[in-house]
Amino acid sequence: MHSPKLLILDEPFIGLDPEGQKIVKSLIKELVEDGGGALISTHMLDMVEKICHKATILHLGRCIAQGNVLEIKRRAGLSREQSLEEAFLRIIHGGRRGA
């Protein structure tokens, strides 16, 4: 692959085994360390927590939250230890516990 400054990836981890996921994460990390960026579209919020500096959460085609992961959790009234998935559910259910 050439040396892009930006990668746009749609669900890059779906269908990959753990080794493949590690390779993709390493490639993204190298790109960012070299001054590039990656836009990743995924439903895997645990992966977002692990590799993304900033996140935008969309629901029903609307932006419902954006910022770094900790900011999104705080907006949802959650602690650092709670998950981004919990924040998503709390935000879309208007503060009520999501199912």
Biopython code that builds the backbone (N, CA, C, O; Angstrom):
import numpy as np
from Bio.PDB.StructureBuilder import StructureBuilder

atoms = [
    (1, "MET", "N", (0.853, -1.167, 0.000)),
    (1, "MET", "CA", (0.000, 0.000, 0.000)),
    (1, "MET", "C", (0.902, 1.234, 0.000)),
    (1, "MET", "O", (1.951, 1.232, 0.643)),
    (2, "HIS", "N", (0.503, 2.281, -0.713)),
    (2, "HIS", "CA", (1.256, 3.532, -0.679)),
    (2, "HIS", "C", (1.134, 4.148, 0.715)),
    (2, "HIS", "O", (0.597, 3.502, 1.616)),
    (3, "SER", "N", (1.599, 5.332, 0.913)),
    (3, "SER", "CA", (1.569, 5.960, 2.235)),
    (3, "SER", "C", (0.489, 7.030, 2.286)),
    (3, "SER", "O", (0.781, 8.213, 2.109)),
    (4, "PRO", "N", (-0.753, 6.629, 2.526)),
    (4, "PRO", "CA", (-1.835, 7.621, 2.565)),
    (4, "PRO", "C", (-1.751, 8.469, 3.824)),
    (4, "PRO", "O", (-1.189, 8.040, 4.831)),
    (5, "LYS", "N", (-2.306, 9.664, 3.768)),
    (5, "LYS", "CA", (-2.405, 10.520, 4.951)),
    (5, "LYS", "C", (-3.709, 10.261, 5.692)),
    (5, "LYS", "O", (-3.833, 10.599, 6.869)),
    (6, "LEU", "N", (-4.681, 9.663, 5.007)),
    (6, "LEU", "CA", (-5.984, 9.399, 5.608)),
    (6, "LEU", "C", (-6.490, 8.051, 5.134)),
    (6, "LEU", "O", (-6.458, 7.747, 3.942)),
    (7, "LEU", "N", (-6.956, 7.248, 6.076)),
    (7, "LEU", "CA", (-7.645, 6.003, 5.758)),
    (7, "LEU", "C", (-9.104, 6.162, 6.138)),
    (7, "LEU", "O", (-9.418, 6.687, 7.206)),
    (8, "ILE", "N", (-9.986, 5.716, 5.278)),
    (8, "ILE", "CA", (-11.416, 5.677, 5.582)),
    (8, "ILE", "C", (-11.802, 4.207, 5.562)),
    (8, "ILE", "O", (-11.753, 3.556, 4.518)),
    (9, "LEU", "N", (-12.183, 3.694, 6.718)),
    (9, "LEU", "CA", (-12.436, 2.267, 6.883)),
    (9, "LEU", "C", (-13.855, 2.029, 7.386)),
    (9, "LEU", "O", (-14.292, 2.647, 8.357)),
    (10, "ASP", "N", (-14.564, 1.134, 6.722)),
    (10, "ASP", "CA", (-15.921, 0.770, 7.122)),
    (10, "ASP", "C", (-15.888, -0.642, 7.695)),
    (10, "ASP", "O", (-15.609, -1.604, 6.979)),
    (11, "GLU", "N", (-16.171, -0.761, 8.980)),
    (11, "GLU", "CA", (-16.173, -2.040, 9.698)),
    (11, "GLU", "C", (-14.897, -2.848, 9.402)),
    (11, "GLU", "O", (-14.980, -3.978, 8.921)),
    (12, "PRO", "N", (-13.729, -2.276, 9.685)),
    (12, "PRO", "CA", (-12.478, -2.942, 9.307)),
    (12, "PRO", "C", (-12.151, -4.213, 10.084)),
    (12, "PRO", "O", (-11.252, -4.954, 9.686)),
    (13, "PHE", "N", (-12.855, -4.485, 11.179)),
    (13, "PHE", "CA", (-12.516, -5.637, 12.002)),
    (13, "PHE", "C", (-13.466, -6.812, 11.811)),
    (13, "PHE", "O", (-13.202, -7.907, 12.306)),
    (14, "ILE", "N", (-14.562, -6.598, 11.103)),
    (14, "ILE", "CA", (-15.539, -7.664, 10.889)),
    (14, "ILE", "C", (-14.918, -8.753, 10.023)),
    (14, "ILE", "O", (-14.350, -8.478, 8.967)),
    (15, "GLY", "N", (-15.033, -9.973, 10.481)),
    (15, "GLY", "CA", (-14.531, -11.114, 9.729)),
    (15, "GLY", "C", (-13.056, -11.399, 9.912)),
    (15, "GLY", "O", (-12.536, -12.364, 9.351)),
    (16, "LEU", "N", (-12.375, -10.574, 10.690)),
    (16, "LEU", "CA", (-10.943, -10.805, 10.921)),
    (16, "LEU", "C", (-10.738, -11.611, 12.196)),
    (16, "LEU", "O", (-11.447, -11.428, 13.186)),
    (17, "ASP", "N", (-9.764, -12.497, 12.154)),
    (17, "ASP", "CA", (-9.388, -13.219, 13.359)),
    (17, "ASP", "C", (-8.555, -12.276, 14.237)),
    (17, "ASP", "O", (-8.188, -11.193, 13.782)),
    (18, "PRO", "N", (-8.250, -12.654, 15.469)),
    (18, "PRO", "CA", (-7.492, -11.765, 16.353)),
    (18, "PRO", "C", (-6.173, -11.286, 15.761)),
    (18, "PRO", "O", (-5.782, -10.140, 15.979)),
    (19, "GLU", "N", (-5.481, -12.146, 15.016)),
    (19, "GLU", "CA", (-4.217, -11.734, 14.414)),
    (19, "GLU", "C", (-4.456, -10.651, 13.358)),
    (19, "GLU", "O", (-3.718, -9.668, 13.299)),
    (20, "GLY", "N", (-5.477, -10.830, 12.534)),
    (20, "GLY", "CA", (-5.811, -9.832, 11.523)),
    (20, "GLY", "C", (-6.209, -8.508, 12.152)),
    (20, "GLY", "O", (-5.822, -7.447, 11.662)),
    (21, "GLN", "N", (-6.981, -8.560, 13.236)),
    (21, "GLN", "CA", (-7.368, -7.333, 13.942)),
    (21, "GLN", "C", (-6.148, -6.610, 14.477)),
    (21, "GLN", "O", (-6.061, -5.385, 14.402)),
    (22, "LYS", "N", (-5.200, -7.373, 15.020)),
    (22, "LYS", "CA", (-3.974, -6.765, 15.560)),
    (22, "LYS", "C", (-3.181, -6.080, 14.454)),
    (22, "LYS", "O", (-2.644, -4.991, 14.659)),
    (23, "ILE", "N", (-3.105, -6.702, 13.295)),
    (23, "ILE", "CA", (-2.383, -6.115, 12.167)),
    (23, "ILE", "C", (-3.042, -4.811, 11.738)),
    (23, "ILE", "O", (-2.351, -3.815, 11.521)),
    (24, "VAL", "N", (-4.372, -4.800, 11.612)),
    (24, "VAL", "CA", (-5.081, -3.583, 11.203)),
    (24, "VAL", "C", (-4.873, -2.485, 12.238)),
    (24, "VAL", "O", (-4.608, -1.339, 11.873)),
    (25, "LYS", "N", (-4.988, -2.817, 13.539)),
    (25, "LYS", "CA", (-4.769, -1.811, 14.587)),
    (25, "LYS", "C", (-3.355, -1.251, 14.524)),
    (25, "LYS", "O", (-3.158, -0.050, 14.705)),
    (26, "SER", "N", (-2.373, -2.103, 14.270)),
    (26, "SER", "CA", (-0.984, -1.645, 14.163)),
    (26, "SER", "C", (-0.796, -0.700, 12.984)),
    (26, "SER", "O", (-0.113, 0.317, 13.102)),
    (27, "LEU", "N", (-1.401, -1.034, 11.850)),
    (27, "LEU", "CA", (-1.302, -0.166, 10.676)),
    (27, "LEU", "C", (-1.935, 1.204, 10.942)),
    (27, "LEU", "O", (-1.386, 2.233, 10.547)),
    (28, "ILE", "N", (-3.084, 1.212, 11.612)),
    (28, "ILE", "CA", (-3.749, 2.475, 11.949)),
    (28, "ILE", "C", (-2.869, 3.279, 12.902)),
    (28, "ILE", "O", (-2.685, 4.482, 12.716)),
    (29, "LYS", "N", (-2.327, 2.616, 13.920)),
    (29, "LYS", "CA", (-1.478, 3.293, 14.897)),
    (29, "LYS", "C", (-0.248, 3.906, 14.231)),
    (29, "LYS", "O", (0.110, 5.046, 14.530)),
    (30, "GLU", "N", (0.395, 3.173, 13.343)),
    (30, "GLU", "CA", (1.560, 3.698, 12.627)),
    (30, "GLU", "C", (1.199, 4.929, 11.800)),
    (30, "GLU", "O", (1.929, 5.920, 11.798)),
    (31, "LEU", "N", (0.079, 4.857, 11.105)),
    (31, "LEU", "CA", (-0.366, 5.975, 10.278)),
    (31, "LEU", "C", (-0.560, 7.229, 11.129)),
    (31, "LEU", "O", (-0.116, 8.315, 10.756)),
    (32, "VAL", "N", (-1.224, 7.072, 12.268)),
    (32, "VAL", "CA", (-1.484, 8.213, 13.149)),
    (32, "VAL", "C", (-0.177, 8.750, 13.741)),
    (32, "VAL", "O", (0.010, 9.964, 13.830)),
    (33, "GLU", "N", (0.713, 7.862, 14.140)),
    (33, "GLU", "CA", (2.008, 8.293, 14.690)),
    (33, "GLU", "C", (2.835, 9.056, 13.655)),
    (33, "GLU", "O", (3.663, 9.893, 14.016)),
    (34, "ASP", "N", (2.613, 8.768, 12.365)),
    (34, "ASP", "CA", (3.328, 9.449, 11.286)),
    (34, "ASP", "C", (2.602, 10.712, 10.816)),
    (34, "ASP", "O", (2.951, 11.283, 9.783)),
    (35, "GLY", "N", (1.589, 11.148, 11.578)),
    (35, "GLY", "CA", (0.891, 12.390, 11.262)),
    (35, "GLY", "C", (-0.348, 12.242, 10.418)),
    (35, "GLY", "O", (-0.961, 13.244, 10.050)),
    (36, "GLY", "N", (-0.739, 11.020, 10.099)),
    (36, "GLY", "CA", (-1.948, 10.787, 9.321)),
    (36, "GLY", "C", (-3.165, 10.624, 10.205)),
    (36, "GLY", "O", (-3.119, 10.900, 11.404)),
    (37, "GLY", "N", (-4.240, 10.179, 9.610)),
    (37, "GLY", "CA", (-5.468, 9.986, 10.362)),
    (37, "GLY", "C", (-6.280, 8.843, 9.793)),
    (37, "GLY", "O", (-6.043, 8.390, 8.673)),
    (38, "ALA", "N", (-7.243, 8.382, 10.578)),
    (38, "ALA", "CA", (-8.124, 7.302, 10.145)),
    (38, "ALA", "C", (-9.548, 7.634, 10.570)),
    (38, "ALA", "O", (-9.796, 8.034, 11.708)),
    (39, "LEU", "N", (-10.458, 7.465, 9.655)),
    (39, "LEU", "CA", (-11.885, 7.593, 9.929)),
    (39, "LEU", "C", (-12.440, 6.178, 9.881)),
    (39, "LEU", "O", (-12.407, 5.520, 8.841)),
    (40, "ILE", "N", (-12.948, 5.721, 11.012)),
    (40, "ILE", "CA", (-13.402, 4.343, 11.124)),
    (40, "ILE", "C", (-14.892, 4.330, 11.440)),
    (40, "ILE", "O", (-15.337, 4.937, 12.414)),
    (41, "SER", "N", (-15.646, 3.642, 10.616)),
    (41, "SER", "CA", (-17.071, 3.440, 10.858)),
    (41, "SER", "C", (-17.237, 2.024, 11.391)),
    (41, "SER", "O", (-16.877, 1.058, 10.718)),
    (42, "THR", "N", (-17.786, 1.897, 12.609)),
    (42, "THR", "CA", (-17.927, 0.571, 13.209)),
    (42, "THR", "C", (-19.033, 0.571, 14.262)),
    (42, "THR", "O", (-19.377, 1.600, 14.843)),
    (43, "HIS", "N", (-19.573, -0.624, 14.482)),
    (43, "HIS", "CA", (-20.522, -0.840, 15.571)),
    (43, "HIS", "C", (-19.810, -1.400, 16.798)),
    (43, "HIS", "O", (-20.434, -1.585, 17.842)),
    (44, "MET", "N", (-18.529, -1.668, 16.686)),
    (44, "MET", "CA", (-17.758, -2.279, 17.764)),
    (44, "MET", "C", (-17.224, -1.186, 18.695)),
    (44, "MET", "O", (-16.080, -0.751, 18.568)),
    (45, "LEU", "N", (-18.068, -0.753, 19.624)),
    (45, "LEU", "CA", (-17.709, 0.371, 20.489)),
    (45, "LEU", "C", (-16.548, 0.048, 21.419)),
    (45, "LEU", "O", (-15.821, 0.956, 21.821)),
    (46, "ASP", "N", (-16.353, -1.217, 21.773)),
    (46, "ASP", "CA", (-15.195, -1.570, 22.593)),
    (46, "ASP", "C", (-13.900, -1.329, 21.823)),
    (46, "ASP", "O", (-12.889, -0.954, 22.417)),
    (47, "MET", "N", (-13.920, -1.540, 20.516)),
    (47, "MET", "CA", (-12.742, -1.270, 19.688)),
    (47, "MET", "C", (-12.506, 0.236, 19.593)),
    (47, "MET", "O", (-11.360, 0.685, 19.598)),
    (48, "VAL", "N", (-13.563, 1.003, 19.508)),
    (48, "VAL", "CA", (-13.429, 2.470, 19.476)),
    (48, "VAL", "C", (-12.717, 2.936, 20.738)),
    (48, "VAL", "O", (-11.804, 3.759, 20.672)),
    (49, "GLU", "N", (-13.130, 2.414, 21.884)),
    (49, "GLU", "CA", (-12.490, 2.795, 23.146)),
    (49, "GLU", "C", (-10.994, 2.495, 23.145)),
    (49, "GLU", "O", (-10.208, 3.249, 23.718)),
    (50, "LYS", "N", (-10.606, 1.413, 22.516)),
    (50, "LYS", "CA", (-9.214, 0.984, 22.547)),
    (50, "LYS", "C", (-8.315, 1.756, 21.589)),
    (50, "LYS", "O", (-7.143, 1.975, 21.895)),
    (51, "ILE", "N", (-8.836, 2.175, 20.432)),
    (51, "ILE", "CA", (-7.917, 2.711, 19.417)),
    (51, "ILE", "C", (-8.195, 4.135, 18.972)),
    (51, "ILE", "O", (-7.362, 4.725, 18.284)),
    (52, "CYS", "N", (-9.327, 4.707, 19.336)),
    (52, "CYS", "CA", (-9.670, 6.034, 18.795)),
    (52, "CYS", "C", (-9.390, 7.150, 19.797)),
    (52, "CYS", "O", (-9.598, 6.998, 21.001)),
    (53, "HIS", "N", (-8.917, 8.262, 19.274)),
    (53, "HIS", "CA", (-8.705, 9.448, 20.101)),
    (53, "HIS", "C", (-10.004, 10.227, 20.254)),
    (53, "HIS", "O", (-10.293, 10.761, 21.325)),
    (54, "LYS", "N", (-10.772, 10.287, 19.197)),
    (54, "LYS", "CA", (-12.050, 10.993, 19.206)),
    (54, "LYS", "C", (-13.095, 10.109, 18.559)),
    (54, "LYS", "O", (-12.780, 9.245, 17.740)),
    (55, "ALA", "N", (-14.352, 10.337, 18.940)),
    (55, "ALA", "CA", (-15.442, 9.537, 18.396)),
    (55, "ALA", "C", (-16.649, 10.421, 18.122)),
    (55, "ALA", "O", (-16.882, 11.422, 18.799)),
    (56, "THR", "N", (-17.393, 10.028, 17.131)),
    (56, "THR", "CA", (-18.700, 10.612, 16.851)),
    (56, "THR", "C", (-19.672, 9.449, 16.844)),
    (56, "THR", "O", (-19.467, 8.466, 16.132)),
    (57, "ILE", "N", (-20.720, 9.557, 17.626)),
    (57, "ILE", "CA", (-21.711, 8.485, 17.685)),
    (57, "ILE", "C", (-22.960, 8.942, 16.948)),
    (57, "ILE", "O", (-23.532, 9.993, 17.236)),
    (58, "LEU", "N", (-23.361, 8.120, 15.991)),
    (58, "LEU", "CA", (-24.554, 8.390, 15.202)),
    (58, "LEU", "C", (-25.657, 7.429, 15.615)),
    (58, "LEU", "O", (-25.405, 6.265, 15.925)),
    (59, "HIS", "N", (-26.878, 7.934, 15.614)),
    (59, "HIS", "CA", (-28.047, 7.103, 15.888)),
    (59, "HIS", "C", (-29.173, 7.608, 15.021)),
    (59, "HIS", "O", (-29.511, 8.791, 15.062)),
    (60, "LEU", "N", (-29.756, 6.723, 14.236)),
    (60, "LEU", "CA", (-30.841, 7.079, 13.315)),
    (60, "LEU", "C", (-30.436, 8.232, 12.397)),
    (60, "LEU", "O", (-31.236, 9.116, 12.091)),
    (61, "GLY", "N", (-29.165, 8.200, 11.963)),
    (61, "GLY", "CA", (-28.668, 9.190, 11.018)),
    (61, "GLY", "C", (-28.318, 10.544, 11.605)),
    (61, "GLY", "O", (-28.001, 11.476, 10.865)),
    (62, "ARG", "N", (-28.372, 10.669, 12.937)),
    (62, "ARG", "CA", (-28.055, 11.944, 13.589)),
    (62, "ARG", "C", (-26.870, 11.773, 14.517)),
    (62, "ARG", "O", (-26.683, 10.723, 15.132)),
    (63, "CYS", "N", (-26.068, 12.834, 14.608)),
    (63, "CYS", "CA", (-24.953, 12.852, 15.556)),
    (63, "CYS", "C", (-25.542, 13.063, 16.948)),
    (63, "CYS", "O", (-26.194, 14.074, 17.205)),
    (64, "ILE", "N", (-25.309, 12.106, 17.843)),
    (64, "ILE", "CA", (-25.849, 12.235, 19.200)),
    (64, "ILE", "C", (-24.764, 12.524, 20.230)),
    (64, "ILE", "O", (-25.062, 12.927, 21.354)),
    (65, "ALA", "N", (-23.506, 12.320, 19.846)),
    (65, "ALA", "CA", (-22.401, 12.621, 20.765)),
    (65, "ALA", "C", (-21.100, 12.648, 19.983)),
    (65, "ALA", "O", (-20.913, 11.902, 19.022)),
    (66, "GLN", "N", (-20.205, 13.528, 20.420)),
    (66, "GLN", "CA", (-18.871, 13.534, 19.829)),
    (66, "GLN", "C", (-17.885, 14.122, 20.812)),
    (66, "GLN", "O", (-18.247, 14.898, 21.697)),
    (67, "GLY", "N", (-16.640, 13.742, 20.642)),
    (67, "GLY", "CA", (-15.567, 14.186, 21.512)),
    (67, "GLY", "C", (-14.663, 13.007, 21.809)),
    (67, "GLY", "O", (-14.746, 11.970, 21.151)),
    (68, "ASN", "N", (-13.796, 13.165, 22.803)),
    (68, "ASN", "CA", (-13.015, 11.991, 23.166)),
    (68, "ASN", "C", (-13.914, 11.053, 23.979)),
    (68, "ASN", "O", (-14.978, 11.455, 24.448)),
    (69, "VAL", "N", (-13.481, 9.821, 24.137)),
    (69, "VAL", "CA", (-14.323, 8.802, 24.767)),
    (69, "VAL", "C", (-14.731, 9.208, 26.183)),
    (69, "VAL", "O", (-15.879, 9.005, 26.578)),
    (70, "LEU", "N", (-13.812, 9.772, 26.937)),
    (70, "LEU", "CA", (-14.125, 10.183, 28.299)),
    (70, "LEU", "C", (-15.186, 11.283, 28.316)),
    (70, "LEU", "O", (-16.076, 11.261, 29.166)),
    (71, "GLU", "N", (-15.108, 12.235, 27.400)),
    (71, "GLU", "CA", (-16.116, 13.293, 27.311)),
    (71, "GLU", "C", (-17.500, 12.711, 27.022)),
    (71, "GLU", "O", (-18.500, 13.146, 27.595)),
    (72, "ILE", "N", (-17.544, 11.735, 26.140)),
    (72, "ILE", "CA", (-18.828, 11.116, 25.805)),
    (72, "ILE", "C", (-19.394, 10.380, 27.020)),
    (72, "ILE", "O", (-20.593, 10.453, 27.288)),
    (73, "LYS", "N", (-18.539, 9.678, 27.749)),
    (73, "LYS", "CA", (-18.996, 8.981, 28.955)),
    (73, "LYS", "C", (-19.506, 9.974, 29.992)),
    (73, "LYS", "O", (-20.546, 9.750, 30.612)),
    (74, "ARG", "N", (-18.773, 11.074, 30.182)),
    (74, "ARG", "CA", (-19.198, 12.083, 31.152)),
    (74, "ARG", "C", (-20.544, 12.678, 30.760)),
    (74, "ARG", "O", (-21.413, 12.880, 31.608)),
    (75, "ARG", "N", (-20.714, 12.960, 29.451)),
    (75, "ARG", "CA", (-21.987, 13.508, 28.973)),
    (75, "ARG", "C", (-23.142, 12.570, 29.317)),
    (75, "ARG", "O", (-24.252, 13.018, 29.602)),
    (76, "ALA", "N", (-22.870, 11.261, 29.288)),
    (76, "ALA", "CA", (-23.892, 10.270, 29.601)),
    (76, "ALA", "C", (-24.043, 10.059, 31.108)),
    (76, "ALA", "O", (-24.888, 9.277, 31.544)),
    (77, "GLY", "N", (-23.223, 10.757, 31.906)),
    (77, "GLY", "CA", (-23.287, 10.614, 33.351)),
    (77, "GLY", "C", (-22.600, 9.361, 33.866)),
    (77, "GLY", "O", (-22.950, 8.843, 34.927)),
    (78, "LEU", "N", (-21.622, 8.876, 33.115)),
    (78, "LEU", "CA", (-20.926, 7.650, 33.496)),
    (78, "LEU", "C", (-19.518, 7.937, 33.975)),
    (78, "LEU", "O", (-18.972, 9.014, 33.739)),
    (79, "SER", "N", (-18.942, 6.962, 34.647)),
    (79, "SER", "CA", (-17.565, 7.069, 35.111)),
    (79, "SER", "C", (-16.611, 6.572, 34.030)),
    (79, "SER", "O", (-17.031, 5.962, 33.047)),
    (80, "ARG", "N", (-15.353, 6.835, 34.222)),
    (80, "ARG", "CA", (-14.291, 6.410, 33.302)),
    (80, "ARG", "C", (-14.309, 4.888, 33.115)),
    (80, "ARG", "O", (-14.030, 4.396, 32.022)),
    (81, "GLU", "N", (-14.632, 4.150, 34.172)),
    (81, "GLU", "CA", (-14.591, 2.693, 34.130)),
    (81, "GLU", "C", (-15.728, 2.074, 33.327)),
    (81, "GLU", "O", (-15.607, 0.952, 32.835)),
    (82, "GLN", "N", (-16.822, 2.799, 33.194)),
    (82, "GLN", "CA", (-17.958, 2.267, 32.453)),
    (82, "GLN", "C", (-17.672, 2.331, 30.955)),
    (82, "GLN", "O", (-16.797, 3.075, 30.510)),
    (83, "SER", "N", (-18.415, 1.549, 30.189)),
    (83, "SER", "CA", (-18.091, 1.390, 28.774)),
    (83, "SER", "C", (-18.755, 2.438, 27.881)),
    (83, "SER", "O", (-19.745, 3.071, 28.246)),
    (84, "LEU", "N", (-18.168, 2.589, 26.704)),
    (84, "LEU", "CA", (-18.753, 3.464, 25.685)),
    (84, "LEU", "C", (-20.098, 2.914, 25.236)),
    (84, "LEU", "O", (-21.005, 3.674, 24.896)),
    (85, "GLU", "N", (-20.225, 1.597, 25.234)),
    (85, "GLU", "CA", (-21.512, 0.979, 24.909)),
    (85, "GLU", "C", (-22.586, 1.426, 25.899)),
    (85, "GLU", "O", (-23.707, 1.743, 25.499)),
    (86, "GLU", "N", (-22.247, 1.451, 27.193)),
    (86, "GLU", "CA", (-23.197, 1.920, 28.203)),
    (86, "GLU", "C", (-23.563, 3.385, 27.968)),
    (86, "GLU", "O", (-24.719, 3.775, 28.133)),
    (87, "ALA", "N", (-22.578, 4.191, 27.583)),
    (87, "ALA", "CA", (-22.847, 5.604, 27.293)),
    (87, "ALA", "C", (-23.794, 5.733, 26.113)),
    (87, "ALA", "O", (-24.742, 6.516, 26.163)),
    (88, "PHE", "N", (-23.551, 4.976, 25.056)),
    (88, "PHE", "CA", (-24.422, 5.001, 23.880)),
    (88, "PHE", "C", (-25.858, 4.680, 24.276)),
    (88, "PHE", "O", (-26.785, 5.406, 23.917)),
    (89, "LEU", "N", (-26.038, 3.593, 25.017)),
    (89, "LEU", "CA", (-27.388, 3.187, 25.413)),
    (89, "LEU", "C", (-28.060, 4.223, 26.299)),
    (89, "LEU", "O", (-29.251, 4.497, 26.149)),
    (90, "ARG", "N", (-27.304, 4.793, 27.213)),
    (90, "ARG", "CA", (-27.877, 5.818, 28.088)),
    (90, "ARG", "C", (-28.299, 7.043, 27.284)),
    (90, "ARG", "O", (-29.368, 7.603, 27.526)),
    (91, "ILE", "N", (-27.473, 7.463, 26.333)),
    (91, "ILE", "CA", (-27.781, 8.649, 25.532)),
    (91, "ILE", "C", (-29.005, 8.405, 24.653)),
    (91, "ILE", "O", (-29.892, 9.256, 24.588)),
    (92, "ILE", "N", (-29.068, 7.268, 23.981)),
    (92, "ILE", "CA", (-30.203, 7.047, 23.070)),
    (92, "ILE", "C", (-31.507, 6.798, 23.813)),
    (92, "ILE", "O", (-32.586, 7.014, 23.262)),
    (93, "HIS", "N", (-31.417, 6.350, 25.050)),
    (93, "HIS", "CA", (-32.627, 6.117, 25.837)),
    (93, "HIS", "C", (-32.931, 7.269, 26.791)),
    (93, "HIS", "O", (-33.703, 7.113, 27.737)),
    (94, "GLY", "N", (-32.326, 8.413, 26.541)),
    (94, "GLY", "CA", (-32.632, 9.608, 27.311)),
    (94, "GLY", "C", (-32.327, 9.524, 28.788)),
    (94, "GLY", "O", (-33.082, 10.045, 29.609)),
    (95, "GLY", "N", (-31.231, 8.874, 29.140)),
    (95, "GLY", "CA", (-30.844, 8.790, 30.554)),
    (95, "GLY", "C", (-31.345, 7.557, 31.237)),
    (95, "GLY", "O", (-30.857, 7.205, 32.311)),
    (96, "ARG", "N", (-32.324, 6.875, 30.635)),
    (96, "ARG", "CA", (-32.809, 5.618, 31.215)),
    (96, "ARG", "C", (-31.840, 4.512, 30.865)),
    (96, "ARG", "O", (-31.140, 4.600, 29.856)),
    (97, "ARG", "N", (-31.789, 3.504, 31.655)),
    (97, "ARG", "CA", (-30.944, 2.337, 31.378)),
    (97, "ARG", "C", (-31.436, 1.692, 30.087)),
    (97, "ARG", "O", (-32.624, 1.404, 29.943)),
    (98, "GLY", "N", (-30.517, 1.466, 29.151)),
    (98, "GLY", "CA", (-30.883, 0.830, 27.880)),
    (98, "GLY", "C", (-30.929, -0.675, 27.986)),
    (98, "GLY", "O", (-30.337, -1.274, 28.884)),
    (99, "ALA", "N", (-31.637, -1.270, 27.064)),
    (99, "ALA", "CA", (-31.737, -2.735, 27.043)),
    (99, "ALA", "C", (-30.729, -3.296, 26.071)),
    (99, "ALA", "O", (-30.647, -4.512, 25.901)),
]
sb = StructureBuilder()
sb.init_structure("model")
sb.init_model(0)
sb.init_chain("A")
sb.init_seg("    ")
for serial, (resi, resn, name, xyz) in enumerate(atoms, 1):
    if name == "N":
        sb.init_residue(resn, " ", resi, " ")
    sb.init_atom(name, np.array(xyz, "f"), 0.0, 1.0, " ", f" {name:<3s}", serial, name[0])
structure = sb.get_structure()
